[in-house]
Amino acid sequence: MIETEQKIIRIGSSDGITLSKKDLATLGAKRGDIVKVRVELAKPKRHDQLMNEYDSFVEKYGQTLKNLADR
């Protein structure tokens, strides 16, 4: 069994997901094999998303804010 997150993409006139060669090799699966799929929508937790945005902000503007505070 593997666990992976994939983006839904356009495949022809349908939407779908793909499996990497690495994941297929891990499963021992090949094109044409039948697999069981369990799907759930992966949404980032709001706190995690907020912390990522905060970290990006501090990385980008942290020194500028420190300089302003030291005036």
PQR file with spaces between the fields and no chain letter, atoms N, CA, C, O and H, PARSE charges and radii, in Angstrom:
ATOM       1  N    MET     1       0.844   -1.179    0.000 -0.4000 1.5000
ATOM       2  CA   MET     1       0.000    0.000    0.000 -0.0000 2.0000
ATOM       3  C    MET     1       0.890    1.243    0.000  0.5500 1.7000
ATOM       4  O    MET     1       1.934    1.270    0.651 -0.5500 1.4000
ATOM       5  N    ILE     2       0.472    2.249   -0.722 -0.4000 1.5000
ATOM       6  CA   ILE     2       1.158    3.539   -0.717 -0.0000 2.0000
ATOM       7  C    ILE     2       0.164    4.619   -0.315  0.5500 1.7000
ATOM       8  O    ILE     2      -1.046    4.453   -0.467 -0.5500 1.4000
ATOM       9  H    ILE     2      -0.376    2.228   -1.251  0.4000 1.0000
ATOM      10  N    GLU     3       0.685    5.720    0.197 -0.4000 1.5000
ATOM      11  CA   GLU     3      -0.155    6.888    0.469 -0.0000 2.0000
ATOM      12  C    GLU     3       0.523    8.068   -0.195  0.5500 1.7000
ATOM      13  O    GLU     3       1.697    8.341    0.053 -0.5500 1.4000
ATOM      14  H    GLU     3       1.668    5.855    0.321  0.4000 1.0000
ATOM      15  N    THR     4      -0.213    8.762   -1.034 -0.4000 1.5000
ATOM      16  CA   THR     4       0.344    9.886   -1.768 -0.0000 2.0000
ATOM      17  C    THR     4      -0.727   10.938   -1.981  0.5500 1.7000
ATOM      18  O    THR     4      -1.918   10.630   -1.952 -0.5500 1.4000
ATOM      19  H    THR     4      -1.167    8.540   -1.236  0.4000 1.0000
ATOM      20  N    GLU     5      -0.315   12.165   -2.193 -0.4000 1.5000
ATOM      21  CA   GLU     5      -1.251   13.229   -2.547 -0.0000 2.0000
ATOM      22  C    GLU     5      -0.983   13.613   -3.989  0.5500 1.7000
ATOM      23  O    GLU     5       0.166   13.818   -4.381 -0.5500 1.4000
ATOM      24  H    GLU     5       0.653   12.416   -2.217  0.4000 1.0000
ATOM      25  N    GLN     6      -2.031   13.709   -4.770 -0.4000 1.5000
ATOM      26  CA   GLN     6      -1.919   14.055   -6.179 -0.0000 2.0000
ATOM      27  C    GLN     6      -2.900   15.155   -6.508  0.5500 1.7000
ATOM      28  O    GLN     6      -3.979   15.235   -5.920 -0.5500 1.4000
ATOM      29  H    GLN     6      -2.964   13.542   -4.451  0.4000 1.0000
ATOM      30  N    LYS     7      -2.529   15.999   -7.444 -0.4000 1.5000
ATOM      31  CA   LYS     7      -3.410   17.050   -7.935 -0.0000 2.0000
ATOM      32  C    LYS     7      -4.301   16.464   -9.024  0.5500 1.7000
ATOM      33  O    LYS     7      -3.836   15.683   -9.854 -0.5500 1.4000
ATOM      34  H    LYS     7      -1.653   15.935   -7.922  0.4000 1.0000
ATOM      35  N    ILE     8      -5.575   16.838   -9.024 -0.4000 1.5000
ATOM      36  CA   ILE     8      -6.481   16.405  -10.086 -0.0000 2.0000
ATOM      37  C    ILE     8      -6.128   17.205  -11.336  0.5500 1.7000
ATOM      38  O    ILE     8      -6.073   18.434  -11.311 -0.5500 1.4000
ATOM      39  H    ILE     8      -5.952   17.473   -8.350  0.4000 1.0000
ATOM      40  N    ILE     9      -5.889   16.481  -12.431 -0.4000 1.5000
ATOM      41  CA   ILE     9      -5.485   17.115  -13.687 -0.0000 2.0000
ATOM      42  C    ILE     9      -6.435   16.716  -14.804  0.5500 1.7000
ATOM      43  O    ILE     9      -7.217   15.776  -14.662 -0.5500 1.4000
ATOM      44  H    ILE     9      -5.933   15.483  -12.452  0.4000 1.0000
ATOM      45  N    ARG    10      -6.361   17.433  -15.911 -0.4000 1.5000
ATOM      46  CA   ARG    10      -7.153   17.110  -17.101 -0.0000 2.0000
ATOM      47  C    ARG    10      -6.443   15.976  -17.839  0.5500 1.7000
ATOM      48  O    ARG    10      -5.247   16.063  -18.119 -0.5500 1.4000
ATOM      49  H    ARG    10      -5.726   18.197  -16.026  0.4000 1.0000
ATOM      50  N    ILE    11      -7.181   14.919  -18.149 -0.4000 1.5000
ATOM      51  CA   ILE    11      -6.668   13.804  -18.943 -0.0000 2.0000
ATOM      52  C    ILE    11      -7.667   13.596  -20.067  0.5500 1.7000
ATOM      53  O    ILE    11      -8.732   13.015  -19.858 -0.5500 1.4000
ATOM      54  H    ILE    11      -8.153   14.848  -17.921  0.4000 1.0000
ATOM      55  N    GLY    12      -7.326   14.068  -21.260 -0.4000 1.5000
ATOM      56  CA   GLY    12      -8.282   14.042  -22.369 -0.0000 2.0000
ATOM      57  C    GLY    12      -9.448   14.945  -22.041  0.5500 1.7000
ATOM      58  O    GLY    12      -9.262   16.125  -21.740 -0.5500 1.4000
ATOM      59  H    GLY    12      -6.461   14.540  -21.430  0.4000 1.0000
ATOM      60  N    SER    13     -10.660   14.396  -22.097 -0.4000 1.5000
ATOM      61  CA   SER    13     -11.844   15.189  -21.762 -0.0000 2.0000
ATOM      62  C    SER    13     -12.325   14.901  -20.338  0.5500 1.7000
ATOM      63  O    SER    13     -13.415   15.319  -19.947 -0.5500 1.4000
ATOM      64  H    SER    13     -10.811   13.438  -22.341  0.4000 1.0000
ATOM      65  N    SER    14     -11.505   14.187  -19.572 -0.4000 1.5000
ATOM      66  CA   SER    14     -11.853   13.834  -18.190 -0.0000 2.0000
ATOM      67  C    SER    14     -10.873   14.459  -17.217  0.5500 1.7000
ATOM      68  O    SER    14      -9.844   15.000  -17.622 -0.5500 1.4000
ATOM      69  H    SER    14     -10.620   13.848  -19.890  0.4000 1.0000
ATOM      70  N    ASP    15     -11.187   14.386  -15.954 -0.4000 1.5000
ATOM      71  CA   ASP    15     -10.258   14.763  -14.899 -0.0000 2.0000
ATOM      72  C    ASP    15      -9.771   13.483  -14.244  0.5500 1.7000
ATOM      73  O    ASP    15     -10.501   12.493  -14.190 -0.5500 1.4000
ATOM      74  H    ASP    15     -12.023   13.946  -15.625  0.4000 1.0000
ATOM      75  N    GLY    16      -8.540   13.497  -13.746 -0.4000 1.5000
ATOM      76  CA   GLY    16      -8.014   12.297  -13.115 -0.0000 2.0000
ATOM      77  C    GLY    16      -6.732   12.571  -12.369  0.5500 1.7000
ATOM      78  O    GLY    16      -6.268   13.709  -12.293 -0.5500 1.4000
ATOM      79  H    GLY    16      -7.947   14.301  -13.790  0.4000 1.0000
ATOM      80  N    ILE    17      -6.161   11.507  -11.813 -0.4000 1.5000
ATOM      81  CA   ILE    17      -4.872   11.573  -11.140 -0.0000 2.0000
ATOM      82  C    ILE    17      -3.953   10.561  -11.794  0.5500 1.7000
ATOM      83  O    ILE    17      -4.408    9.645  -12.478 -0.5500 1.4000
ATOM      84  H    ILE    17      -6.538   10.583  -11.874  0.4000 1.0000
ATOM      85  N    THR    18      -2.657   10.730  -11.579 -0.4000 1.5000
ATOM      86  CA   THR    18      -1.686    9.793  -12.129 -0.0000 2.0000
ATOM      87  C    THR    18      -0.906    9.155  -10.990  0.5500 1.7000
ATOM      88  O    THR    18      -0.866    9.682   -9.878 -0.5500 1.4000
ATOM      89  H    THR    18      -2.287   11.474  -11.023  0.4000 1.0000
ATOM      90  N    LEU    19      -0.293    8.027  -11.275 -0.4000 1.5000
ATOM      91  CA   LEU    19       0.589    7.359  -10.321 -0.0000 2.0000
ATOM      92  C    LEU    19       1.998    7.374  -10.894  0.5500 1.7000
ATOM      93  O    LEU    19       2.191    7.085  -12.075 -0.5500 1.4000
ATOM      94  H    LEU    19      -0.325    7.599  -12.178  0.4000 1.0000
ATOM      95  N    SER    20       2.971    7.705  -10.075 -0.4000 1.5000
ATOM      96  CA   SER    20       4.355    7.764  -10.539 -0.0000 2.0000
ATOM      97  C    SER    20       4.912    6.358  -10.756  0.5500 1.7000
ATOM      98  O    SER    20       4.399    5.380  -10.211 -0.5500 1.4000
ATOM      99  H    SER    20       2.814    7.940   -9.116  0.4000 1.0000
ATOM     100  N    LYS    21       5.969    6.278  -11.560 -0.4000 1.5000
ATOM     101  CA   LYS    21       6.634    4.991  -11.776 -0.0000 2.0000
ATOM     102  C    LYS    21       7.133    4.424  -10.453  0.5500 1.7000
ATOM     103  O    LYS    21       7.078    3.217  -10.218 -0.5500 1.4000
ATOM     104  H    LYS    21       6.386    7.072  -12.002  0.4000 1.0000
ATOM     105  N    LYS    22       7.623    5.318   -9.588 -0.4000 1.5000
ATOM     106  CA   LYS    22       8.126    4.887   -8.278 -0.0000 2.0000
ATOM     107  C    LYS    22       7.012    4.242   -7.457  0.5500 1.7000
ATOM     108  O    LYS    22       7.212    3.184   -6.862 -0.5500 1.4000
ATOM     109  H    LYS    22       7.668    6.298   -9.779  0.4000 1.0000
ATOM     110  N    ASP    23       5.835    4.879   -7.424 -0.4000 1.5000
ATOM     111  CA   ASP    23       4.710    4.320   -6.670 -0.0000 2.0000
ATOM     112  C    ASP    23       4.262    2.989   -7.261  0.5500 1.7000
ATOM     113  O    ASP    23       3.959    2.050   -6.526 -0.5500 1.4000
ATOM     114  H    ASP    23       5.673    5.738   -7.908  0.4000 1.0000
ATOM     115  N    LEU    24       4.221    2.910   -8.587 -0.4000 1.5000
ATOM     116  CA   LEU    24       3.843    1.647   -9.229 -0.0000 2.0000
ATOM     117  C    LEU    24       4.847    0.549   -8.888  0.5500 1.7000
ATOM     118  O    LEU    24       4.465   -0.588   -8.612 -0.5500 1.4000
ATOM     119  H    LEU    24       4.467    3.673   -9.184  0.4000 1.0000
ATOM     120  N    ALA    25       6.133    0.898   -8.908 -0.4000 1.5000
ATOM     121  CA   ALA    25       7.160   -0.087   -8.574 -0.0000 2.0000
ATOM     122  C    ALA    25       7.026   -0.535   -7.122  0.5500 1.7000
ATOM     123  O    ALA    25       7.178   -1.719   -6.818 -0.5500 1.4000
ATOM     124  H    ALA    25       6.444    1.822   -9.132  0.4000 1.0000
ATOM     125  N    THR    26       6.744    0.401   -6.232 -0.4000 1.5000
ATOM     126  CA   THR    26       6.555    0.066   -4.820 -0.0000 2.0000
ATOM     127  C    THR    26       5.410   -0.928   -4.651  0.5500 1.7000
ATOM     128  O    THR    26       5.491   -1.855   -3.845 -0.5500 1.4000
ATOM     129  H    THR    26       6.620    1.363   -6.479  0.4000 1.0000
ATOM     130  N    LEU    27       4.345   -0.723   -5.421 -0.4000 1.5000
ATOM     131  CA   LEU    27       3.190   -1.623   -5.363 -0.0000 2.0000
ATOM     132  C    LEU    27       3.435   -2.933   -6.094  0.5500 1.7000
ATOM     133  O    LEU    27       2.755   -3.928   -5.842 -0.5500 1.4000
ATOM     134  H    LEU    27       4.279    0.030   -6.076  0.4000 1.0000
ATOM     135  N    GLY    28       4.405   -2.933   -6.998 -0.4000 1.5000
ATOM     136  CA   GLY    28       4.597   -4.092   -7.865 -0.0000 2.0000
ATOM     137  C    GLY    28       3.501   -4.148   -8.914  0.5500 1.7000
ATOM     138  O    GLY    28       3.127   -5.226   -9.374 -0.5500 1.4000
ATOM     139  H    GLY    28       4.957   -2.125   -7.203  0.4000 1.0000
ATOM     140  N    ALA    29       2.983   -2.978   -9.292 -0.4000 1.5000
ATOM     141  CA   ALA    29       1.871   -2.893  -10.244 -0.0000 2.0000
ATOM     142  C    ALA    29       2.379   -2.413  -11.593  0.5500 1.7000
ATOM     143  O    ALA    29       3.458   -1.831  -11.704 -0.5500 1.4000
ATOM     144  H    ALA    29       3.287   -2.102   -8.918  0.4000 1.0000
ATOM     145  N    LYS    30       1.578   -2.671  -12.608 -0.4000 1.5000
ATOM     146  CA   LYS    30       1.913   -2.208  -13.955 -0.0000 2.0000
ATOM     147  C    LYS    30       0.641   -1.791  -14.664  0.5500 1.7000
ATOM     148  O    LYS    30      -0.463   -2.082  -14.205 -0.5500 1.4000
ATOM     149  H    LYS    30       0.702   -3.144  -12.518  0.4000 1.0000
ATOM     150  N    ARG    31       0.805   -1.105  -15.792 -0.4000 1.5000
ATOM     151  CA   ARG    31      -0.343   -0.656  -16.586 -0.0000 2.0000
ATOM     152  C    ARG    31      -1.242   -1.859  -16.887  0.5500 1.7000
ATOM     153  O    ARG    31      -0.764   -2.917  -17.296 -0.5500 1.4000
ATOM     154  H    ARG    31       1.702   -0.868  -16.164  0.4000 1.0000
ATOM     155  N    GLY    32      -2.528   -1.683  -16.683 -0.4000 1.5000
ATOM     156  CA   GLY    32      -3.497   -2.747  -16.932 -0.0000 2.0000
ATOM     157  C    GLY    32      -3.938   -3.466  -15.670  0.5500 1.7000
ATOM     158  O    GLY    32      -4.997   -4.093  -15.652 -0.5500 1.4000
ATOM     159  H    GLY    32      -2.916   -0.824  -16.351  0.4000 1.0000
ATOM     160  N    ASP    33      -3.129   -3.381  -14.600 -0.4000 1.5000
ATOM     161  CA   ASP    33      -3.524   -3.990  -13.330 -0.0000 2.0000
ATOM     162  C    ASP    33      -4.704   -3.212  -12.746  0.5500 1.7000
ATOM     163  O    ASP    33      -4.866   -2.021  -13.011 -0.5500 1.4000
ATOM     164  H    ASP    33      -2.269   -2.871  -14.614  0.4000 1.0000
ATOM     165  N    ILE    34      -5.504   -3.885  -11.965 -0.4000 1.5000
ATOM     166  CA   ILE    34      -6.635   -3.249  -11.297 -0.0000 2.0000
ATOM     167  C    ILE    34      -6.219   -2.951   -9.863  0.5500 1.7000
ATOM     168  O    ILE    34      -5.693   -3.818   -9.165 -0.5500 1.4000
ATOM     169  H    ILE    34      -5.372   -4.853  -11.750  0.4000 1.0000
ATOM     170  N    VAL    35      -6.462   -1.714   -9.433 -0.4000 1.5000
ATOM     171  CA   VAL    35      -6.104   -1.302   -8.078 -0.0000 2.0000
ATOM     172  C    VAL    35      -7.342   -0.795   -7.352  0.5500 1.7000
ATOM     173  O    VAL    35      -8.303   -0.346   -7.976 -0.5500 1.4000
ATOM     174  H    VAL    35      -6.890   -1.011  -10.001  0.4000 1.0000
ATOM     175  N    LYS    36      -7.306   -0.870   -6.047 -0.4000 1.5000
ATOM     176  CA   LYS    36      -8.372   -0.310   -5.216 -0.0000 2.0000
ATOM     177  C    LYS    36      -7.926    1.087   -4.796  0.5500 1.7000
ATOM     178  O    LYS    36      -6.791    1.276   -4.360 -0.5500 1.4000
ATOM     179  H    LYS    36      -6.525   -1.234   -5.539  0.4000 1.0000
ATOM     180  N    VAL    37      -8.815    2.053   -4.928 -0.4000 1.5000
ATOM     181  CA   VAL    37      -8.482    3.443   -4.634 -0.0000 2.0000
ATOM     182  C    VAL    37      -9.422    3.981   -3.567  0.5500 1.7000
ATOM     183  O    VAL    37     -10.640    3.831   -3.662 -0.5500 1.4000
ATOM     184  H    VAL    37      -9.737    1.899   -5.283  0.4000 1.0000
ATOM     185  N    ARG    38      -8.843    4.609   -2.552 -0.4000 1.5000
ATOM     186  CA   ARG    38      -9.618    5.309   -1.524 -0.0000 2.0000
ATOM     187  C    ARG    38      -9.290    6.786   -1.680  0.5500 1.7000
ATOM     188  O    ARG    38      -8.119    7.166   -1.668 -0.5500 1.4000
ATOM     189  H    ARG    38      -7.853    4.731   -2.475  0.4000 1.0000
ATOM     190  N    VAL    39     -10.302    7.616   -1.824 -0.4000 1.5000
ATOM     191  CA   VAL    39     -10.072    9.033   -2.106 -0.0000 2.0000
ATOM     192  C    VAL    39     -10.673    9.894   -1.010  0.5500 1.7000
ATOM     193  O    VAL    39     -11.808    9.676   -0.586 -0.5500 1.4000
ATOM     194  H    VAL    39     -11.253    7.308   -1.833  0.4000 1.0000
ATOM     195  N    GLU    40      -9.905   10.872   -0.557 -0.4000 1.5000
ATOM     196  CA   GLU    40     -10.430   11.898    0.335 -0.0000 2.0000
ATOM     197  C    GLU    40      -9.752   13.200   -0.051  0.5500 1.7000
ATOM     198  O    GLU    40      -8.601   13.203   -0.486 -0.5500 1.4000
ATOM     199  H    GLU    40      -8.983   11.049   -0.902  0.4000 1.0000
ATOM     200  N    LEU    41     -10.455   14.287    0.107 -0.4000 1.5000
ATOM     201  CA   LEU    41      -9.926   15.590   -0.260 -0.0000 2.0000
ATOM     202  C    LEU    41      -8.891   16.020    0.766  0.5500 1.7000
ATOM     203  O    LEU    41      -9.178   16.084    1.962 -0.5500 1.4000
ATOM     204  H    LEU    41     -11.390   14.284    0.461  0.4000 1.0000
ATOM     205  N    ALA    42      -7.693   16.313    0.296 -0.4000 1.5000
ATOM     206  CA   ALA    42      -6.607   16.740    1.185 -0.0000 2.0000
ATOM     207  C    ALA    42      -6.622   18.252    1.275  0.5500 1.7000
ATOM     208  O    ALA    42      -6.275   18.945    0.318 -0.5500 1.4000
ATOM     209  H    ALA    42      -7.459   16.260   -0.675  0.4000 1.0000
ATOM     210  N    LYS    43      -7.023   18.757    2.424 -0.4000 1.5000
ATOM     211  CA   LYS    43      -7.038   20.199    2.644 -0.0000 2.0000
ATOM     212  C    LYS    43      -6.042   20.510    3.749  0.5500 1.7000
ATOM     213  O    LYS    43      -6.044   19.857    4.793 -0.5500 1.4000
ATOM     214  H    LYS    43      -7.305   18.194    3.201  0.4000 1.0000
ATOM     215  N    PRO    44      -5.193   21.504    3.526 -0.5600 1.5000
ATOM     216  CA   PRO    44      -4.272   21.855    4.606  0.2800 2.0000
ATOM     217  C    PRO    44      -5.050   22.393    5.800  0.5500 1.7000
ATOM     218  O    PRO    44      -6.038   23.110    5.645 -0.5500 1.4000
ATOM     219  N    LYS    45      -4.594   22.039    6.975 -0.4000 1.5000
ATOM     220  CA   LYS    45      -5.225   22.580    8.174 -0.0000 2.0000
ATOM     221  C    LYS    45      -5.004   24.083    8.180  0.5500 1.7000
ATOM     222  O    LYS    45      -3.932   24.555    7.802 -0.5500 1.4000
ATOM     223  H    LYS    45      -3.791   21.456    7.102  0.4000 1.0000
ATOM     224  N    ARG    46      -5.988   24.820    8.598 -0.4000 1.5000
ATOM     225  CA   ARG    46      -5.918   26.282    8.574 -0.0000 2.0000
ATOM     226  C    ARG    46      -4.713   26.794    9.355  0.5500 1.7000
ATOM     227  O    ARG    46      -4.041   27.726    8.914 -0.5500 1.4000
ATOM     228  H    ARG    46      -6.859   24.435    8.905  0.4000 1.0000
ATOM     229  N    HIS    47      -4.435   26.194   10.508 -0.4000 1.5000
ATOM     230  CA   HIS    47      -3.300   26.621   11.320 -0.0000 2.0000
ATOM     231  C    HIS    47      -1.992   26.415   10.556  0.5500 1.7000
ATOM     232  O    HIS    47      -1.138   27.301   10.536 -0.5500 1.4000
ATOM     233  H    HIS    47      -4.981   25.436   10.866  0.4000 1.0000
ATOM     234  N    ASP    48      -1.835   25.251    9.929 -0.4000 1.5000
ATOM     235  CA   ASP    48      -0.619   24.965    9.168 -0.0000 2.0000
ATOM     236  C    ASP    48      -0.449   25.961    8.029  0.5500 1.7000
ATOM     237  O    ASP    48       0.655   26.447    7.785 -0.5500 1.4000
ATOM     238  H    ASP    48      -2.529   24.531    9.945  0.4000 1.0000
ATOM     239  N    GLN    49      -1.535   26.264    7.337 -0.4000 1.5000
ATOM     240  CA   GLN    49      -1.481   27.217    6.234 -0.0000 2.0000
ATOM     241  C    GLN    49      -1.087   28.599    6.754  0.5500 1.7000
ATOM     242  O    GLN    49      -0.253   29.278    6.155 -0.5500 1.4000
ATOM     243  H    GLN    49      -2.432   25.870    7.536  0.4000 1.0000
ATOM     244  N    LEU    50      -1.684   29.009    7.863 -0.4000 1.5000
ATOM     245  CA   LEU    50      -1.376   30.310    8.450 -0.0000 2.0000
ATOM     246  C    LEU    50       0.090   30.386    8.881  0.5500 1.7000
ATOM     247  O    LEU    50       0.748   31.401    8.651 -0.5500 1.4000
ATOM     248  H    LEU    50      -2.361   28.457    8.350  0.4000 1.0000
ATOM     249  N    MET    51       0.602   29.334    9.497 -0.4000 1.5000
ATOM     250  CA   MET    51       1.997   29.325    9.933 -0.0000 2.0000
ATOM     251  C    MET    51       2.949   29.377    8.740  0.5500 1.7000
ATOM     252  O    MET    51       3.984   30.040    8.806 -0.5500 1.4000
ATOM     253  H    MET    51       0.067   28.510    9.683  0.4000 1.0000
ATOM     254  N    ASN    52       2.616   28.693    7.659 -0.4000 1.5000
ATOM     255  CA   ASN    52       3.448   28.749    6.455 -0.0000 2.0000
ATOM     256  C    ASN    52       3.483   30.164    5.893  0.5500 1.7000
ATOM     257  O    ASN    52       4.538   30.649    5.485 -0.5500 1.4000
ATOM     258  H    ASN    52       1.775   28.154    7.604  0.4000 1.0000
ATOM     259  N    GLU    53       2.335   30.821    5.874 -0.4000 1.5000
ATOM     260  CA   GLU    53       2.282   32.198    5.390 -0.0000 2.0000
ATOM     261  C    GLU    53       3.074   33.124    6.314  0.5500 1.7000
ATOM     262  O    GLU    53       3.776   34.017    5.840 -0.5500 1.4000
ATOM     263  H    GLU    53       1.478   30.427    6.206  0.4000 1.0000
ATOM     264  N    TYR    54       2.966   32.919    7.618 -0.4000 1.5000
ATOM     265  CA   TYR    54       3.721   33.722    8.584 -0.0000 2.0000
ATOM     266  C    TYR    54       5.224   33.540    8.375  0.5500 1.7000
ATOM     267  O    TYR    54       5.972   34.516    8.332 -0.5500 1.4000
ATOM     268  H    TYR    54       2.395   32.193    8.003  0.4000 1.0000
ATOM     269  N    ASP    55       5.660   32.289    8.244 -0.4000 1.5000
ATOM     270  CA   ASP    55       7.086   32.016    8.032 -0.0000 2.0000
ATOM     271  C    ASP    55       7.598   32.694    6.767  0.5500 1.7000
ATOM     272  O    ASP    55       8.696   33.250    6.760 -0.5500 1.4000
ATOM     273  H    ASP    55       5.052   31.496    8.279  0.4000 1.0000
ATOM     274  N    SER    56       6.809   32.650    5.700 -0.4000 1.5000
ATOM     275  CA   SER    56       7.196   33.311    4.449 -0.0000 2.0000
ATOM     276  C    SER    56       7.297   34.819    4.644  0.5500 1.7000
ATOM     277  O    SER    56       8.225   35.454    4.143 -0.5500 1.4000
ATOM     278  H    SER    56       5.917   32.198    5.706  0.4000 1.0000
ATOM     279  N    PHE    57       6.343   35.388    5.370 -0.4000 1.5000
ATOM     280  CA   PHE    57       6.339   36.827    5.634 -0.0000 2.0000
ATOM     281  C    PHE    57       7.582   37.230    6.427  0.5500 1.7000
ATOM     282  O    PHE    57       8.255   38.203    6.085 -0.5500 1.4000
ATOM     283  H    PHE    57       5.589   34.872    5.777  0.4000 1.0000
ATOM     284  N    VAL    58       7.880   36.478    7.484 -0.4000 1.5000
ATOM     285  CA   VAL    58       9.036   36.796    8.327 -0.0000 2.0000
ATOM     286  C    VAL    58      10.330   36.653    7.529  0.5500 1.7000
ATOM     287  O    VAL    58      11.243   37.468    7.662 -0.5500 1.4000
ATOM     288  H    VAL    58       7.333   35.688    7.762  0.4000 1.0000
ATOM     289  N    GLU    59      10.403   35.619    6.704 -0.4000 1.5000
ATOM     290  CA   GLU    59      11.603   35.423    5.886 -0.0000 2.0000
ATOM     291  C    GLU    59      11.801   36.605    4.934  0.5500 1.7000
ATOM     292  O    GLU    59      12.925   37.059    4.721 -0.5500 1.4000
ATOM     293  H    GLU    59       9.662   34.957    6.595  0.4000 1.0000
ATOM     294  N    LYS    60      10.715   37.089    4.373 -0.4000 1.5000
ATOM     295  CA   LYS    60      10.799   38.166    3.388 -0.0000 2.0000
ATOM     296  C    LYS    60      10.984   39.535    4.038  0.5500 1.7000
ATOM     297  O    LYS    60      11.782   40.340    3.559 -0.5500 1.4000
ATOM     298  H    LYS    60       9.802   36.720    4.546  0.4000 1.0000
ATOM     299  N    TYR    61      10.256   39.810    5.125 -0.4000 1.5000
ATOM     300  CA   TYR    61      10.224   41.156    5.701 -0.0000 2.0000
ATOM     301  C    TYR    61      10.784   41.257    7.120  0.5500 1.7000
ATOM     302  O    TYR    61      10.772   42.343    7.699 -0.5500 1.4000
ATOM     303  H    TYR    61       9.607   39.155    5.514  0.4000 1.0000
ATOM     304  N    GLY    62      11.268   40.171    7.688 -0.4000 1.5000
ATOM     305  CA   GLY    62      11.713   40.168    9.078 -0.0000 2.0000
ATOM     306  C    GLY    62      12.777   41.209    9.385  0.5500 1.7000
ATOM     307  O    GLY    62      12.664   41.936   10.371 -0.5500 1.4000
ATOM     308  H    GLY    62      11.277   39.289    7.217  0.4000 1.0000
ATOM     309  N    GLN    63      13.804   41.289    8.555 -0.4000 1.5000
ATOM     310  CA   GLN    63      14.884   42.242    8.799 -0.0000 2.0000
ATOM     311  C    GLN    63      14.381   43.675    8.677  0.5500 1.7000
ATOM     312  O    GLN    63      14.771   44.536    9.466 -0.5500 1.4000
ATOM     313  H    GLN    63      13.896   40.699    7.753  0.4000 1.0000
ATOM     314  N    THR    64      13.529   43.936    7.709 -0.4000 1.5000
ATOM     315  CA   THR    64      12.956   45.276    7.544 -0.0000 2.0000
ATOM     316  C    THR    64      12.159   45.669    8.779  0.5500 1.7000
ATOM     317  O    THR    64      12.287   46.795    9.260 -0.5500 1.4000
ATOM     318  H    THR    64      13.212   43.236    7.069  0.4000 1.0000
ATOM     319  N    LEU    65      11.345   44.770    9.296 -0.4000 1.5000
ATOM     320  CA   LEU    65      10.559   45.060   10.500 -0.0000 2.0000
ATOM     321  C    LEU    65      11.467   45.305   11.703  0.5500 1.7000
ATOM     322  O    LEU    65      11.207   46.190   12.518 -0.5500 1.4000
ATOM     323  H    LEU    65      11.241   43.855    8.905  0.4000 1.0000
ATOM     324  N    LYS    66      12.536   44.512   11.806 -0.4000 1.5000
ATOM     325  CA   LYS    66      13.481   44.703   12.912 -0.0000 2.0000
ATOM     326  C    LYS    66      14.141   46.076   12.801  0.5500 1.7000
ATOM     327  O    LYS    66      14.282   46.780   13.801 -0.5500 1.4000
ATOM     328  H    LYS    66      12.748   43.793   11.144  0.4000 1.0000
ATOM     329  N    ASN    67      14.546   46.459   11.592 -0.4000 1.5000
ATOM     330  CA   ASN    67      15.168   47.772   11.389 -0.0000 2.0000
ATOM     331  C    ASN    67      14.211   48.899   11.772  0.5500 1.7000
ATOM     332  O    ASN    67      14.622   49.879   12.392 -0.5500 1.4000
ATOM     333  H    ASN    67      14.432   45.887   10.779  0.4000 1.0000
ATOM     334  N    LEU    68      12.950   48.764   11.407 -0.4000 1.5000
ATOM     335  CA   LEU    68      11.960   49.784   11.767 -0.0000 2.0000
ATOM     336  C    LEU    68      11.769   49.859   13.280  0.5500 1.7000
ATOM     337  O    LEU    68      11.637   50.949   13.838 -0.5500 1.4000
ATOM     338  H    LEU    68      12.616   47.968   10.903  0.4000 1.0000
ATOM     339  N    ALA    69      11.753   48.722   13.933 -0.4000 1.5000
ATOM     340  CA   ALA    69      11.557   48.683   15.385 -0.0000 2.0000
ATOM     341  C    ALA    69      12.744   49.300   16.119  0.5500 1.7000
ATOM     342  O    ALA    69      12.575   49.876   17.194 -0.5500 1.4000
ATOM     343  H    ALA    69      11.860   47.837   13.480  0.4000 1.0000
ATOM     344  N    ASP    70      13.944   49.185   15.547 -0.4000 1.5000
ATOM     345  CA   ASP    70      15.156   49.702   16.187 -0.0000 2.0000
ATOM     346  C    ASP    70      15.347   51.205   15.981  0.5500 1.7000
ATOM     347  O    ASP    70      16.291   51.769   16.534 -0.5500 1.4000
ATOM     348  H    ASP    70      14.081   48.717   14.674  0.4000 1.0000
ATOM     349  N    ARG    71      14.504   51.863   15.219 -0.4000 1.5000
ATOM     350  CA   ARG    71      14.650   53.309   14.959 -0.0000 2.0000
ATOM     351  C    ARG    71      14.312   54.124   16.172  0.5500 1.7000
ATOM     352  O    ARG    71      14.381   55.352   16.130 -0.5500 1.4000
ATOM     353  H    ARG    71      13.737   51.405   14.769  0.4000 1.0000
